[in-house]
Amino acid sequence: MGILKRLIRLDLSYSKQVDDTVIKTIAVELRNLKKLCLRFLSLITHESVNYIMDNLKLLEGLDLSGCFGINLELPMIKLRDNQKLSCLLLEYLFVLPSHLYYLKCTKIHTLSLFCKSYILKL
């Protein structure tokens, strides 16, 4: 991955082979990433988000839309103190108002999600 170390944008959406092991490698090796799109990756879990948040300190945009294997509670807690991430896409996921509480002290200015059956109050 040496030549890719300068990569700042990566889109792995809809890939059927990407799992937590792949995401861990990316998070460790591609530390310059600013935008990471992981839409509809069925093999990743909240562990992937932990690797991302622990290692990709320059990340400004993260798209986890349709990643149904992720339990959002733990990743949202990890986002609590993140001051770099400004765009978070969680479309098609089951997001509770309690999950969004952790975003209060972040610098996120773009949040995309679909809420159907409850009213959000932060």
Sequence and secondary structure as in RCSB ss.txt:
>XXXX:A:sequence
MGILKRLIRLDLSYSKQVDDTVIKTIAVELRNLKKLCLRFLSLITHESVNYIMDNLKLLEGLDLSGCFGINLELP
MIKLRDNQKLSCLLLEYLFVLPSHLYYLKCTKIHTLSLFCKSYILKL
>XXXX:A:secstr
 GGGGG  EEE TT SS BHHHHHHHHHH TT SEEE TT TB  HHHHHHHHHH TT  EEE TT TT  SHHH
HHHHTT SS  EEE TTS   HHHHHTTTTS   EEE    SS    
